[in-house]
Amino acid sequence: MSSNTDFTGNQPAGVRTWIVTPTADQTVFTIMYTANRLFVFLNGIKLISGVDYTATNGTSVTLTTGVAVTDRVEFNCFDLWDADA
C-alpha cells in the first residue's frame, strides 16, 4: 500500500478548481489559494512549483513561461479540514 506524504498535519477536505483561458503570453494569474496547497496544470501536465511557476502569496500564480490563448491552465487548491474546529 502506498501513501501520499505531500500533506502533513490536517488532511485536505476538498478541492477548489479553476480552469482558465489565458490571454496571449499571459504569465500572472489572480486566484485565491492556500500556499503549499496548490497544484497547477498546463494542458493536463502537472507543473513543478518553484520551477514552472511561483505561488507564495495566496493571491497570484506566476508561470515562468507565457502561455498561448489555446492553452488550458488549471489550478487545484486543496482546502484543509481542521480536526480541532
PyMOL Python script that loads the backbone (N, CA, C, O; Angstrom):
from pymol import cmd

cmd.read_pdbstr("""\
ATOM      1  N   MET A   1       0.844  -1.163   0.000  1.00  0.00           N
ATOM      2  CA  MET A   1       0.000   0.000   0.000  1.00  0.00           C
ATOM      3  C   MET A   1       0.897   1.234   0.000  1.00  0.00           C
ATOM      4  O   MET A   1       1.888   1.289   0.727  1.00  0.00           O
ATOM      5  N   SER A   2       0.547   2.214  -0.810  1.00  0.00           N
ATOM      6  CA  SER A   2       1.328   3.444  -0.851  1.00  0.00           C
ATOM      7  C   SER A   2       0.602   4.541  -0.096  1.00  0.00           C
ATOM      8  O   SER A   2      -0.608   4.469   0.118  1.00  0.00           O
ATOM      9  N   SER A   3       1.350   5.552   0.304  1.00  0.00           N
ATOM     10  CA  SER A   3       0.745   6.683   0.995  1.00  0.00           C
ATOM     11  C   SER A   3       1.217   7.972   0.352  1.00  0.00           C
ATOM     12  O   SER A   3       2.286   8.017  -0.257  1.00  0.00           O
ATOM     13  N   ASN A   4       0.429   9.003   0.489  1.00  0.00           N
ATOM     14  CA  ASN A   4       0.772  10.307  -0.051  1.00  0.00           C
ATOM     15  C   ASN A   4       1.281  11.163   1.094  1.00  0.00           C
ATOM     16  O   ASN A   4       0.540  11.442   2.037  1.00  0.00           O
ATOM     17  N   THR A   5       2.529  11.579   1.022  1.00  0.00           N
ATOM     18  CA  THR A   5       3.113  12.373   2.096  1.00  0.00           C
ATOM     19  C   THR A   5       3.232  13.843   1.722  1.00  0.00           C
ATOM     20  O   THR A   5       3.965  14.588   2.372  1.00  0.00           O
ATOM     21  N   ASP A   6       2.520  14.269   0.680  1.00  0.00           N
ATOM     22  CA  ASP A   6       2.564  15.673   0.284  1.00  0.00           C
ATOM     23  C   ASP A   6       1.916  16.576   1.326  1.00  0.00           C
ATOM     24  O   ASP A   6       2.261  17.754   1.416  1.00  0.00           O
ATOM     25  N   PHE A   7       0.997  16.055   2.103  1.00  0.00           N
ATOM     26  CA  PHE A   7       0.286  16.850   3.083  1.00  0.00           C
ATOM     27  C   PHE A   7       0.657  16.378   4.477  1.00  0.00           C
ATOM     28  O   PHE A   7       0.617  15.183   4.769  1.00  0.00           O
ATOM     29  N   THR A   8       1.016  17.316   5.329  1.00  0.00           N
ATOM     30  CA  THR A   8       1.305  16.984   6.717  1.00  0.00           C
ATOM     31  C   THR A   8       0.303  17.693   7.600  1.00  0.00           C
ATOM     32  O   THR A   8      -0.258  18.717   7.208  1.00  0.00           O
ATOM     33  N   GLY A   9       0.073  17.164   8.780  1.00  0.00           N
ATOM     34  CA  GLY A   9      -0.890  17.790   9.675  1.00  0.00           C
ATOM     35  C   GLY A   9      -2.304  17.475   9.233  1.00  0.00           C
ATOM     36  O   GLY A   9      -2.624  16.321   8.948  1.00  0.00           O
ATOM     37  N   ASN A  10      -3.151  18.487   9.173  1.00  0.00           N
ATOM     38  CA  ASN A  10      -4.531  18.306   8.744  1.00  0.00           C
ATOM     39  C   ASN A  10      -4.578  17.840   7.307  1.00  0.00           C
ATOM     40  O   ASN A  10      -3.747  18.236   6.490  1.00  0.00           O
ATOM     41  N   GLN A  11      -5.535  17.010   7.002  1.00  0.00           N
ATOM     42  CA  GLN A  11      -5.669  16.448   5.665  1.00  0.00           C
ATOM     43  C   GLN A  11      -6.628  17.286   4.816  1.00  0.00           C
ATOM     44  O   GLN A  11      -7.511  17.953   5.355  1.00  0.00           O
ATOM     45  N   PRO A  12      -6.456  17.251   3.484  1.00  0.00           N
ATOM     46  CA  PRO A  12      -7.338  18.019   2.606  1.00  0.00           C
ATOM     47  C   PRO A  12      -8.792  17.570   2.742  1.00  0.00           C
ATOM     48  O   PRO A  12      -9.080  16.376   2.825  1.00  0.00           O
ATOM     49  N   ALA A  13      -9.697  18.539   2.764  1.00  0.00           N
ATOM     50  CA  ALA A  13     -11.115  18.235   2.891  1.00  0.00           C
ATOM     51  C   ALA A  13     -11.835  18.406   1.568  1.00  0.00           C
ATOM     52  O   ALA A  13     -12.896  17.816   1.362  1.00  0.00           O
ATOM     53  N   GLY A  14     -11.286  19.190   0.683  1.00  0.00           N
ATOM     54  CA  GLY A  14     -11.930  19.431  -0.592  1.00  0.00           C
ATOM     55  C   GLY A  14     -10.972  20.098  -1.549  1.00  0.00           C
ATOM     56  O   GLY A  14      -9.911  20.582  -1.157  1.00  0.00           O
ATOM     57  N   VAL A  15     -11.359  20.116  -2.800  1.00  0.00           N
ATOM     58  CA  VAL A  15     -10.526  20.723  -3.831  1.00  0.00           C
ATOM     59  C   VAL A  15     -11.346  21.772  -4.565  1.00  0.00           C
ATOM     60  O   VAL A  15     -12.451  21.504  -5.035  1.00  0.00           O
ATOM     61  N   ARG A  16     -10.782  22.973  -4.655  1.00  0.00           N
ATOM     62  CA  ARG A  16     -11.372  24.023  -5.490  1.00  0.00           C
ATOM     63  C   ARG A  16     -10.589  24.049  -6.785  1.00  0.00           C
ATOM     64  O   ARG A  16      -9.358  24.045  -6.766  1.00  0.00           O
ATOM     65  N   THR A  17     -11.285  24.076  -7.912  1.00  0.00           N
ATOM     66  CA  THR A  17     -10.639  24.021  -9.220  1.00  0.00           C
ATOM     67  C   THR A  17     -11.038  25.228 -10.054  1.00  0.00           C
ATOM     68  O   THR A  17     -12.211  25.592 -10.138  1.00  0.00           O
ATOM     69  N   TRP A  18     -10.026  25.839 -10.668  1.00  0.00           N
ATOM     70  CA  TRP A  18     -10.238  26.915 -11.636  1.00  0.00           C
ATOM     71  C   TRP A  18      -9.620  26.485 -12.945  1.00  0.00           C
ATOM     72  O   TRP A  18      -8.475  26.033 -12.976  1.00  0.00           O
ATOM     73  N   ILE A  19     -10.369  26.621 -14.033  1.00  0.00           N
ATOM     74  CA  ILE A  19      -9.838  26.375 -15.373  1.00  0.00           C
ATOM     75  C   ILE A  19      -9.892  27.704 -16.100  1.00  0.00           C
ATOM     76  O   ILE A  19     -10.947  28.329 -16.210  1.00  0.00           O
ATOM     77  N   VAL A  20      -8.731  28.125 -16.596  1.00  0.00           N
ATOM     78  CA  VAL A  20      -8.581  29.470 -17.133  1.00  0.00           C
ATOM     79  C   VAL A  20      -8.249  29.422 -18.614  1.00  0.00           C
ATOM     80  O   VAL A  20      -7.443  28.603 -19.055  1.00  0.00           O
ATOM     81  N   THR A  21      -8.874  30.299 -19.372  1.00  0.00           N
ATOM     82  CA  THR A  21      -8.471  30.531 -20.754  1.00  0.00           C
ATOM     83  C   THR A  21      -7.586  31.768 -20.741  1.00  0.00           C
ATOM     84  O   THR A  21      -8.075  32.875 -20.516  1.00  0.00           O
ATOM     85  N   PRO A  22      -6.295  31.595 -20.978  1.00  0.00           N
ATOM     86  CA  PRO A  22      -5.357  32.712 -20.848  1.00  0.00           C
ATOM     87  C   PRO A  22      -5.377  33.651 -22.044  1.00  0.00           C
ATOM     88  O   PRO A  22      -5.896  33.325 -23.111  1.00  0.00           O
ATOM     89  N   THR A  23      -4.797  34.824 -21.834  1.00  0.00           N
ATOM     90  CA  THR A  23      -4.520  35.734 -22.940  1.00  0.00           C
ATOM     91  C   THR A  23      -3.150  35.365 -23.505  1.00  0.00           C
ATOM     92  O   THR A  23      -2.416  34.595 -22.885  1.00  0.00           O
ATOM     93  N   ALA A  24      -2.803  35.895 -24.653  1.00  0.00           N
ATOM     94  CA  ALA A  24      -1.528  35.572 -25.292  1.00  0.00           C
ATOM     95  C   ALA A  24      -0.355  35.951 -24.388  1.00  0.00           C
ATOM     96  O   ALA A  24      -0.276  37.078 -23.898  1.00  0.00           O
ATOM     97  N   ASP A  25       0.543  35.010 -24.178  1.00  0.00           N
ATOM     98  CA  ASP A  25       1.755  35.192 -23.374  1.00  0.00           C
ATOM     99  C   ASP A  25       1.482  35.542 -21.912  1.00  0.00           C
ATOM    100  O   ASP A  25       2.350  36.105 -21.245  1.00  0.00           O
ATOM    101  N   GLN A  26       0.314  35.226 -21.412  1.00  0.00           N
ATOM    102  CA  GLN A  26      -0.014  35.519 -20.006  1.00  0.00           C
ATOM    103  C   GLN A  26       0.878  34.694 -19.086  1.00  0.00           C
ATOM    104  O   GLN A  26       1.109  33.509 -19.326  1.00  0.00           O
ATOM    105  N   THR A  27       1.372  35.331 -18.039  1.00  0.00           N
ATOM    106  CA  THR A  27       2.180  34.629 -17.045  1.00  0.00           C
ATOM    107  C   THR A  27       1.603  34.740 -15.637  1.00  0.00           C
ATOM    108  O   THR A  27       1.834  33.857 -14.812  1.00  0.00           O
ATOM    109  N   VAL A  28       0.856  35.808 -15.344  1.00  0.00           N
ATOM    110  CA  VAL A  28       0.330  36.025 -13.990  1.00  0.00           C
ATOM    111  C   VAL A  28      -1.172  35.753 -13.974  1.00  0.00           C
ATOM    112  O   VAL A  28      -1.922  36.255 -14.811  1.00  0.00           O
ATOM    113  N   PHE A  29      -1.594  34.939 -12.994  1.00  0.00           N
ATOM    114  CA  PHE A  29      -2.998  34.586 -12.822  1.00  0.00           C
ATOM    115  C   PHE A  29      -3.402  34.938 -11.400  1.00  0.00           C
ATOM    116  O   PHE A  29      -2.706  34.592 -10.444  1.00  0.00           O
ATOM    117  N   THR A  30      -4.530  35.628 -11.264  1.00  0.00           N
ATOM    118  CA  THR A  30      -5.020  36.030  -9.950  1.00  0.00           C
ATOM    119  C   THR A  30      -6.052  35.027  -9.487  1.00  0.00           C
ATOM    120  O   THR A  30      -7.144  34.943 -10.049  1.00  0.00           O
ATOM    121  N   ILE A  31      -5.707  34.264  -8.461  1.00  0.00           N
ATOM    122  CA  ILE A  31      -6.624  33.313  -7.848  1.00  0.00           C
ATOM    123  C   ILE A  31      -6.349  33.296  -6.342  1.00  0.00           C
ATOM    124  O   ILE A  31      -5.260  33.664  -5.903  1.00  0.00           O
ATOM    125  N   MET A  32      -7.319  32.877  -5.571  1.00  0.00           N
ATOM    126  CA  MET A  32      -7.150  32.732  -4.124  1.00  0.00           C
ATOM    127  C   MET A  32      -6.817  31.276  -3.827  1.00  0.00           C
ATOM    128  O   MET A  32      -7.524  30.369  -4.267  1.00  0.00           O
ATOM    129  N   TYR A  33      -5.744  31.056  -3.083  1.00  0.00           N
ATOM    130  CA  TYR A  33      -5.327  29.701  -2.753  1.00  0.00           C
ATOM    131  C   TYR A  33      -4.576  29.722  -1.434  1.00  0.00           C
ATOM    132  O   TYR A  33      -4.194  30.779  -0.932  1.00  0.00           O
ATOM    133  N   THR A  34      -4.373  28.540  -0.887  1.00  0.00           N
ATOM    134  CA  THR A  34      -3.567  28.383   0.314  1.00  0.00           C
ATOM    135  C   THR A  34      -2.158  27.995  -0.120  1.00  0.00           C
ATOM    136  O   THR A  34      -1.978  27.032  -0.865  1.00  0.00           O
ATOM    137  N   ALA A  35      -1.163  28.742   0.343  1.00  0.00           N
ATOM    138  CA  ALA A  35       0.221  28.441  -0.034  1.00  0.00           C
ATOM    139  C   ALA A  35       0.563  27.001   0.315  1.00  0.00           C
ATOM    140  O   ALA A  35       0.151  26.492   1.357  1.00  0.00           O
ATOM    141  N   ASN A  36       1.302  26.359  -0.546  1.00  0.00           N
ATOM    142  CA  ASN A  36       1.729  24.958  -0.413  1.00  0.00           C
ATOM    143  C   ASN A  36       0.582  23.965  -0.521  1.00  0.00           C
ATOM    144  O   ASN A  36       0.756  22.788  -0.206  1.00  0.00           O
ATOM    145  N   ARG A  37      -0.578  24.413  -0.956  1.00  0.00           N
ATOM    146  CA  ARG A  37      -1.731  23.527  -1.141  1.00  0.00           C
ATOM    147  C   ARG A  37      -2.304  23.705  -2.541  1.00  0.00           C
ATOM    148  O   ARG A  37      -3.519  23.659  -2.733  1.00  0.00           O
ATOM    149  N   LEU A  38      -1.428  23.906  -3.511  1.00  0.00           N
ATOM    150  CA  LEU A  38      -1.862  24.224  -4.864  1.00  0.00           C
ATOM    151  C   LEU A  38      -1.148  23.341  -5.870  1.00  0.00           C
ATOM    152  O   LEU A  38       0.066  23.149  -5.791  1.00  0.00           O
ATOM    153  N   PHE A  39      -1.914  22.802  -6.823  1.00  0.00           N
ATOM    154  CA  PHE A  39      -1.348  22.117  -7.978  1.00  0.00           C
ATOM    155  C   PHE A  39      -1.742  22.927  -9.205  1.00  0.00           C
ATOM    156  O   PHE A  39      -2.866  23.420  -9.299  1.00  0.00           O
ATOM    157  N   VAL A  40      -0.810  23.060 -10.144  1.00  0.00           N
ATOM    158  CA  VAL A  40      -1.062  23.794 -11.381  1.00  0.00           C
ATOM    159  C   VAL A  40      -0.798  22.852 -12.550  1.00  0.00           C
ATOM    160  O   VAL A  40       0.208  22.143 -12.577  1.00  0.00           O
ATOM    161  N   PHE A  41      -1.715  22.856 -13.516  1.00  0.00           N
ATOM    162  CA  PHE A  41      -1.594  22.010 -14.694  1.00  0.00           C
ATOM    163  C   PHE A  41      -1.648  22.875 -15.948  1.00  0.00           C
ATOM    164  O   PHE A  41      -2.425  23.828 -16.017  1.00  0.00           O
ATOM    165  N   LEU A  42      -0.831  22.547 -16.930  1.00  0.00           N
ATOM    166  CA  LEU A  42      -0.863  23.208 -18.232  1.00  0.00           C
ATOM    167  C   LEU A  42      -1.149  22.140 -19.273  1.00  0.00           C
ATOM    168  O   LEU A  42      -0.339  21.241 -19.497  1.00  0.00           O
ATOM    169  N   ASN A  43      -2.308  22.248 -19.908  1.00  0.00           N
ATOM    170  CA  ASN A  43      -2.747  21.260 -20.896  1.00  0.00           C
ATOM    171  C   ASN A  43      -2.691  19.841 -20.336  1.00  0.00           C
ATOM    172  O   ASN A  43      -2.318  18.900 -21.036  1.00  0.00           O
ATOM    173  N   GLY A  44      -3.068  19.702 -19.059  1.00  0.00           N
ATOM    174  CA  GLY A  44      -3.144  18.398 -18.428  1.00  0.00           C
ATOM    175  C   GLY A  44      -1.852  17.902 -17.807  1.00  0.00           C
ATOM    176  O   GLY A  44      -1.839  16.836 -17.191  1.00  0.00           O
ATOM    177  N   ILE A  45      -0.777  18.639 -17.950  1.00  0.00           N
ATOM    178  CA  ILE A  45       0.516  18.242 -17.392  1.00  0.00           C
ATOM    179  C   ILE A  45       0.772  19.035 -16.120  1.00  0.00           C
ATOM    180  O   ILE A  45       0.721  20.265 -16.119  1.00  0.00           O
ATOM    181  N   LYS A  46       1.051  18.306 -15.028  1.00  0.00           N
ATOM    182  CA  LYS A  46       1.291  18.967 -13.744  1.00  0.00           C
ATOM    183  C   LYS A  46       2.611  19.725 -13.787  1.00  0.00           C
ATOM    184  O   LYS A  46       3.650  19.176 -14.157  1.00  0.00           O
ATOM    185  N   LEU A  47       2.550  20.999 -13.401  1.00  0.00           N
ATOM    186  CA  LEU A  47       3.741  21.841 -13.359  1.00  0.00           C
ATOM    187  C   LEU A  47       4.424  21.712 -12.003  1.00  0.00           C
ATOM    188  O   LEU A  47       3.800  21.312 -11.020  1.00  0.00           O
ATOM    189  N   ILE A  48       5.705  22.053 -11.960  1.00  0.00           N
ATOM    190  CA  ILE A  48       6.503  21.922 -10.755  1.00  0.00           C
ATOM    191  C   ILE A  48       6.648  23.284 -10.085  1.00  0.00           C
ATOM    192  O   ILE A  48       7.143  24.239 -10.683  1.00  0.00           O
ATOM    193  N   SER A  49       6.206  23.351  -8.835  1.00  0.00           N
ATOM    194  CA  SER A  49       6.307  24.593  -8.062  1.00  0.00           C
ATOM    195  C   SER A  49       7.776  24.972  -7.890  1.00  0.00           C
ATOM    196  O   SER A  49       8.613  24.124  -7.581  1.00  0.00           O
ATOM    197  N   GLY A  50       8.077  26.245  -8.093  1.00  0.00           N
ATOM    198  CA  GLY A  50       9.440  26.729  -7.959  1.00  0.00           C
ATOM    199  C   GLY A  50      10.273  26.557  -9.210  1.00  0.00           C
ATOM    200  O   GLY A  50      11.345  27.149  -9.334  1.00  0.00           O
ATOM    201  N   VAL A  51       9.790  25.756 -10.134  1.00  0.00           N
ATOM    202  CA  VAL A  51      10.481  25.556 -11.414  1.00  0.00           C
ATOM    203  C   VAL A  51       9.639  26.129 -12.548  1.00  0.00           C
ATOM    204  O   VAL A  51      10.096  26.987 -13.304  1.00  0.00           O
ATOM    205  N   ASP A  52       8.394  25.643 -12.657  1.00  0.00           N
ATOM    206  CA  ASP A  52       7.490  26.073 -13.722  1.00  0.00           C
ATOM    207  C   ASP A  52       6.607  27.252 -13.319  1.00  0.00           C
ATOM    208  O   ASP A  52       6.087  27.966 -14.176  1.00  0.00           O
ATOM    209  N   TYR A  53       6.443  27.449 -12.025  1.00  0.00           N
ATOM    210  CA  TYR A  53       5.612  28.561 -11.537  1.00  0.00           C
ATOM    211  C   TYR A  53       6.020  28.923 -10.113  1.00  0.00           C
ATOM    212  O   TYR A  53       6.686  28.158  -9.415  1.00  0.00           O
ATOM    213  N   THR A  54       5.593  30.119  -9.712  1.00  0.00           N
ATOM    214  CA  THR A  54       5.785  30.593  -8.342  1.00  0.00           C
ATOM    215  C   THR A  54       4.416  30.925  -7.766  1.00  0.00           C
ATOM    216  O   THR A  54       3.615  31.615  -8.396  1.00  0.00           O
ATOM    217  N   ALA A  55       4.159  30.428  -6.567  1.00  0.00           N
ATOM    218  CA  ALA A  55       2.887  30.699  -5.889  1.00  0.00           C
ATOM    219  C   ALA A  55       3.173  30.744  -4.392  1.00  0.00           C
ATOM    220  O   ALA A  55       3.257  29.705  -3.737  1.00  0.00           O
ATOM    221  N   THR A  56       3.319  31.945  -3.859  1.00  0.00           N
ATOM    222  CA  THR A  56       3.692  32.061  -2.445  1.00  0.00           C
ATOM    223  C   THR A  56       2.805  33.001  -1.644  1.00  0.00           C
ATOM    224  O   THR A  56       2.802  32.934  -0.415  1.00  0.00           O
ATOM    225  N   ASN A  57       2.048  33.878  -2.306  1.00  0.00           N
ATOM    226  CA  ASN A  57       1.335  34.911  -1.560  1.00  0.00           C
ATOM    227  C   ASN A  57      -0.152  34.641  -1.341  1.00  0.00           C
ATOM    228  O   ASN A  57      -0.818  35.414  -0.653  1.00  0.00           O
ATOM    229  N   GLY A  58      -0.683  33.563  -1.909  1.00  0.00           N
ATOM    230  CA  GLY A  58      -2.088  33.223  -1.717  1.00  0.00           C
ATOM    231  C   GLY A  58      -3.063  33.948  -2.624  1.00  0.00           C
ATOM    232  O   GLY A  58      -4.269  33.718  -2.544  1.00  0.00           O
ATOM    233  N   THR A  59      -2.553  34.833  -3.497  1.00  0.00           N
ATOM    234  CA  THR A  59      -3.456  35.595  -4.367  1.00  0.00           C
ATOM    235  C   THR A  59      -3.068  35.587  -5.840  1.00  0.00           C
ATOM    236  O   THR A  59      -3.888  35.938  -6.688  1.00  0.00           O
ATOM    237  N   SER A  60      -1.829  35.192  -6.166  1.00  0.00           N
ATOM    238  CA  SER A  60      -1.445  35.146  -7.578  1.00  0.00           C
ATOM    239  C   SER A  60      -0.464  34.013  -7.826  1.00  0.00           C
ATOM    240  O   SER A  60       0.284  33.596  -6.942  1.00  0.00           O
ATOM    241  N   VAL A  61      -0.496  33.534  -9.056  1.00  0.00           N
ATOM    242  CA  VAL A  61       0.406  32.487  -9.514  1.00  0.00           C
ATOM    243  C   VAL A  61       1.115  33.024 -10.742  1.00  0.00           C
ATOM    244  O   VAL A  61       0.475  33.540 -11.658  1.00  0.00           O
ATOM    245  N   THR A  62       2.446  32.905 -10.763  1.00  0.00           N
ATOM    246  CA  THR A  62       3.230  33.395 -11.892  1.00  0.00           C
ATOM    247  C   THR A  62       3.919  32.227 -12.572  1.00  0.00           C
ATOM    248  O   THR A  62       4.733  31.536 -11.959  1.00  0.00           O
ATOM    249  N   LEU A  63       3.594  32.006 -13.841  1.00  0.00           N
ATOM    250  CA  LEU A  63       4.253  30.972 -14.627  1.00  0.00           C
ATOM    251  C   LEU A  63       5.593  31.507 -15.123  1.00  0.00           C
ATOM    252  O   LEU A  63       5.729  32.704 -15.374  1.00  0.00           O
ATOM    253  N   THR A  64       6.573  30.633 -15.264  1.00  0.00           N
ATOM    254  CA  THR A  64       7.895  31.070 -15.724  1.00  0.00           C
ATOM    255  C   THR A  64       7.908  31.352 -17.223  1.00  0.00           C
ATOM    256  O   THR A  64       8.778  32.076 -17.708  1.00  0.00           O
ATOM    257  N   THR A  65       6.953  30.789 -17.959  1.00  0.00           N
ATOM    258  CA  THR A  65       6.855  30.996 -19.403  1.00  0.00           C
ATOM    259  C   THR A  65       5.429  31.381 -19.752  1.00  0.00           C
ATOM    260  O   THR A  65       4.478  30.809 -19.220  1.00  0.00           O
ATOM    261  N   GLY A  66       5.280  32.347 -20.643  1.00  0.00           N
ATOM    262  CA  GLY A  66       3.953  32.751 -21.078  1.00  0.00           C
ATOM    263  C   GLY A  66       3.248  31.631 -21.828  1.00  0.00           C
ATOM    264  O   GLY A  66       3.888  30.804 -22.477  1.00  0.00           O
ATOM    265  N   VAL A  67       1.931  31.612 -21.731  1.00  0.00           N
ATOM    266  CA  VAL A  67       1.132  30.576 -22.371  1.00  0.00           C
ATOM    267  C   VAL A  67       0.367  31.154 -23.553  1.00  0.00           C
ATOM    268  O   VAL A  67       0.241  32.371 -23.694  1.00  0.00           O
ATOM    269  N   ALA A  68      -0.140  30.269 -24.396  1.00  0.00           N
ATOM    270  CA  ALA A  68      -0.904  30.672 -25.581  1.00  0.00           C
ATOM    271  C   ALA A  68      -2.396  30.709 -25.259  1.00  0.00           C
ATOM    272  O   ALA A  68      -2.844  30.106 -24.283  1.00  0.00           O
ATOM    273  N   VAL A  69      -3.152  31.413 -26.077  1.00  0.00           N
ATOM    274  CA  VAL A  69      -4.600  31.502 -25.866  1.00  0.00           C
ATOM    275  C   VAL A  69      -5.271  30.145 -26.057  1.00  0.00           C
ATOM    276  O   VAL A  69      -6.390  29.944 -25.584  1.00  0.00           O
ATOM    277  N   THR A  70      -4.624  29.228 -26.729  1.00  0.00           N
ATOM    278  CA  THR A  70      -5.183  27.889 -26.938  1.00  0.00           C
ATOM    279  C   THR A  70      -4.834  26.925 -25.804  1.00  0.00           C
ATOM    280  O   THR A  70      -5.314  25.791 -25.784  1.00  0.00           O
ATOM    281  N   ASP A  71      -3.999  27.370 -24.857  1.00  0.00           N
ATOM    282  CA  ASP A  71      -3.618  26.517 -23.731  1.00  0.00           C
ATOM    283  C   ASP A  71      -4.730  26.458 -22.693  1.00  0.00           C
ATOM    284  O   ASP A  71      -5.572  27.351 -22.600  1.00  0.00           O
ATOM    285  N   ARG A  72      -4.708  25.384 -21.919  1.00  0.00           N
ATOM    286  CA  ARG A  72      -5.652  25.213 -20.814  1.00  0.00           C
ATOM    287  C   ARG A  72      -4.843  25.220 -19.526  1.00  0.00           C
ATOM    288  O   ARG A  72      -3.980  24.365 -19.323  1.00  0.00           O
ATOM    289  N   VAL A  73      -5.123  26.190 -18.653  1.00  0.00           N
ATOM    290  CA  VAL A  73      -4.432  26.302 -17.375  1.00  0.00           C
ATOM    291  C   VAL A  73      -5.437  25.951 -16.282  1.00  0.00           C
ATOM    292  O   VAL A  73      -6.522  26.528 -16.202  1.00  0.00           O
ATOM    293  N   GLU A  74      -5.051  24.989 -15.442  1.00  0.00           N
ATOM    294  CA  GLU A  74      -5.940  24.536 -14.374  1.00  0.00           C
ATOM    295  C   GLU A  74      -5.228  24.669 -13.037  1.00  0.00           C
ATOM    296  O   GLU A  74      -4.058  24.314 -12.896  1.00  0.00           O
ATOM    297  N   PHE A  75      -5.963  25.190 -12.059  1.00  0.00           N
ATOM    298  CA  PHE A  75      -5.448  25.356 -10.705  1.00  0.00           C
ATOM    299  C   PHE A  75      -6.306  24.526  -9.755  1.00  0.00           C
ATOM    300  O   PHE A  75      -7.532  24.638  -9.763  1.00  0.00           O
ATOM    301  N   ASN A  76      -5.665  23.694  -8.939  1.00  0.00           N
ATOM    302  CA  ASN A  76      -6.365  22.906  -7.926  1.00  0.00           C
ATOM    303  C   ASN A  76      -5.839  23.313  -6.559  1.00  0.00           C
ATOM    304  O   ASN A  76      -4.662  23.123  -6.256  1.00  0.00           O
ATOM    305  N   CYS A  77      -6.724  23.877  -5.732  1.00  0.00           N
ATOM    306  CA  CYS A  77      -6.348  24.289  -4.383  1.00  0.00           C
ATOM    307  C   CYS A  77      -7.006  23.335  -3.399  1.00  0.00           C
ATOM    308  O   CYS A  77      -8.216  23.115  -3.445  1.00  0.00           O
ATOM    309  N   PHE A  78      -6.199  22.773  -2.510  1.00  0.00           N
ATOM    310  CA  PHE A  78      -6.684  21.818  -1.525  1.00  0.00           C
ATOM    311  C   PHE A  78      -7.016  22.546  -0.225  1.00  0.00           C
ATOM    312  O   PHE A  78      -6.140  23.098   0.442  1.00  0.00           O
ATOM    313  N   ASP A  79      -8.320  22.532   0.119  1.00  0.00           N
ATOM    314  CA  ASP A  79      -8.771  23.110   1.376  1.00  0.00           C
ATOM    315  C   ASP A  79      -8.503  22.119   2.489  1.00  0.00           C
ATOM    316  O   ASP A  79      -8.478  20.910   2.261  1.00  0.00           O
ATOM    317  N   LEU A  80      -8.302  22.631   3.695  1.00  0.00           N
ATOM    318  CA  LEU A  80      -7.963  21.762   4.819  1.00  0.00           C
ATOM    319  C   LEU A  80      -9.160  21.548   5.724  1.00  0.00           C
ATOM    320  O   LEU A  80     -10.016  22.418   5.885  1.00  0.00           O
ATOM    321  N   TRP A  81      -9.192  20.383   6.299  1.00  0.00           N
ATOM    322  CA  TRP A  81     -10.152  20.047   7.326  1.00  0.00           C
ATOM    323  C   TRP A  81      -9.435  20.126   8.650  1.00  0.00           C
ATOM    324  O   TRP A  81      -8.423  19.455   8.853  1.00  0.00           O
ATOM    325  N   ASP A  82      -9.943  20.932   9.546  1.00  0.00           N
ATOM    326  CA  ASP A  82      -9.317  21.123  10.844  1.00  0.00           C
ATOM    327  C   ASP A  82     -10.027  20.259  11.876  1.00  0.00           C
ATOM    328  O   ASP A  82     -11.177  20.526  12.228  1.00  0.00           O
ATOM    329  N   ALA A  83      -9.348  19.229  12.361  1.00  0.00           N
ATOM    330  CA  ALA A  83      -9.952  18.312  13.327  1.00  0.00           C
ATOM    331  C   ALA A  83     -10.259  18.976  14.659  1.00  0.00           C
ATOM    332  O   ALA A  83     -11.079  18.475  15.428  1.00  0.00           O
ATOM    333  N   ASP A  84      -9.605  20.109  14.941  1.00  0.00           N
ATOM    334  CA  ASP A  84      -9.809  20.805  16.213  1.00  0.00           C
ATOM    335  C   ASP A  84     -10.925  21.827  16.149  1.00  0.00           C
ATOM    336  O   ASP A  84     -11.288  22.406  17.173  1.00  0.00           O
ATOM    337  N   ALA A  85     -11.478  22.063  14.970  1.00  0.00           N
ATOM    338  CA  ALA A  85     -12.508  23.102  14.826  1.00  0.00           C
ATOM    339  C   ALA A  85     -13.855  22.597  15.266  1.00  0.00           C
ATOM    340  O   ALA A  85     -14.838  23.335  15.214  1.00  0.00           O
TER     341      ALA A  85
END
""", "prot")
cmd.dss("prot")
cmd.show_as("cartoon", "prot")
cmd.util.cbc("prot")
cmd.orient("prot")
